[in-house]
Amino acid sequence: MFSRAEREFLTQLAQGPAEEVPHRLARAFPNPVYRRKLLWGIRHKAARSLSDWQLYALAVGREERLLPRSNGSGESSPPLFEDSIVTFLGAVRRLLSPHRTLPPQKSGEDR
């Protein structure tokens, strides 16, 4: 949601003692006009997305599968789905010809 610069700005605000924040921000972002622009952008992005995040938080209370899952490396992975008609046809094919093995398809080969 936030740009790299906005995330860095928020990190500078969130970390360390509160009394050092103005000095850290001035070192990381020396231009005061740019600091005000970053604040404005962050505030507007947060305001626009607030109702979406509130809705998401309510929905997560009823459906935990909405929460991101970690794949062990700290990154979430997309869910894997198999088309139900493909699953069904594969099962029918195995039942009708249990002794016949199909040759592997080459990638990009027309079906």
C-alpha positions as CSV (number, residue, x, y, z in Angstrom):
1,M,0.0,0.0,0.0
2,F,2.8,2.4,0.9
3,S,5.7,3.3,-1.3
4,R,9.3,2.4,-0.3
5,A,9.9,6.0,0.9
6,E,6.7,6.0,2.9
7,R,7.6,2.7,4.5
8,E,11.0,4.1,5.4
9,F,9.4,7.2,6.8
10,L,7.0,5.1,9.0
11,T,9.9,3.0,10.1
12,Q,11.8,6.0,11.3
13,L,8.7,7.2,13.2
14,A,8.0,3.8,14.8
15,Q,11.5,2.8,15.9
16,G,13.6,4.1,18.7
17,P,12.9,6.6,21.4
18,A,10.1,9.1,20.6
19,E,12.3,12.1,21.5
20,E,14.8,11.2,18.8
21,V,12.2,10.9,16.0
22,P,12.6,14.5,14.7
23,H,16.4,14.2,14.4
24,R,16.2,10.7,12.7
25,L,13.6,12.1,10.2
26,A,15.7,15.1,9.5
27,R,18.7,12.9,8.8
28,A,16.8,10.4,6.7
29,F,14.7,13.0,4.9
30,P,16.5,16.4,5.0
31,N,14.0,18.2,2.8
32,P,11.1,19.5,5.1
33,V,8.8,19.9,2.1
34,Y,9.3,16.3,1.1
35,R,8.6,15.2,4.8
36,R,5.3,17.0,4.7
37,K,4.5,15.5,1.3
38,L,5.2,12.0,2.7
39,L,3.0,12.7,5.8
40,W,0.2,13.9,3.5
41,G,0.4,10.8,1.2
42,I,0.5,8.4,4.1
43,R,-2.4,10.1,5.8
44,H,-4.5,10.0,2.7
45,K,-3.7,6.4,1.8
46,A,-4.5,5.3,5.3
47,A,-7.8,7.3,5.3
48,R,-8.9,5.7,2.0
49,S,-8.1,2.2,3.1
50,L,-9.4,2.4,6.7
51,S,-12.9,1.2,5.9
52,D,-11.5,-1.8,3.9
53,W,-9.2,-2.8,6.9
54,Q,-12.1,-2.5,9.3
55,L,-14.2,-4.8,7.1
56,Y,-11.3,-7.2,6.8
57,A,-10.8,-7.3,10.6
58,L,-14.5,-8.1,11.1
59,A,-14.4,-10.8,8.4
60,V,-11.2,-12.4,9.9
61,G,-13.1,-12.8,13.2
62,R,-15.5,-15.2,11.4
63,E,-13.1,-16.8,8.8
64,E,-9.6,-17.5,9.9
65,R,-8.6,-18.7,6.4
66,L,-8.4,-15.0,5.4
67,L,-5.3,-14.6,7.5
68,P,-2.0,-15.0,5.6
69,R,-0.3,-18.4,6.0
70,S,3.5,-18.6,6.4
71,N,5.3,-21.1,4.3
72,G,8.2,-21.4,6.8
73,S,10.4,-18.7,5.3
74,G,8.2,-15.9,6.6
75,E,6.6,-15.2,3.2
76,S,3.0,-16.2,2.5
77,S,2.3,-18.4,-0.4
78,P,-0.8,-18.3,-2.6
79,P,-3.3,-21.2,-2.1
80,L,-3.1,-24.0,-4.6
81,F,-6.4,-25.0,-6.2
82,E,-7.2,-27.8,-8.6
83,D,-10.1,-27.4,-11.0
84,S,-12.9,-29.8,-9.9
85,I,-13.7,-30.9,-13.5
86,V,-10.1,-31.9,-14.1
87,T,-10.0,-33.8,-10.8
88,F,-13.2,-35.6,-11.8
89,L,-12.1,-36.5,-15.3
90,G,-8.8,-37.7,-14.0
91,A,-10.6,-40.1,-11.6
92,V,-12.9,-41.3,-14.3
93,R,-9.9,-41.9,-16.6
94,R,-8.1,-43.9,-13.9
95,L,-11.2,-46.0,-13.3
96,L,-11.9,-46.7,-17.0
97,S,-8.3,-47.6,-17.9
98,P,-6.4,-48.7,-14.8
99,H,-3.7,-50.6,-16.7
100,R,-3.1,-48.0,-19.4
101,T,-0.5,-45.3,-18.6
102,L,-0.6,-42.1,-20.5
103,P,2.6,-40.6,-21.9
104,P,3.6,-37.3,-20.2
105,Q,2.5,-34.2,-22.1
106,K,5.2,-31.8,-23.3
107,S,4.8,-28.2,-22.1
108,G,3.2,-26.1,-24.7
109,E,1.8,-29.1,-26.5
110,D,-1.8,-28.6,-27.9
111,R,-4.4,-30.9,-26.3
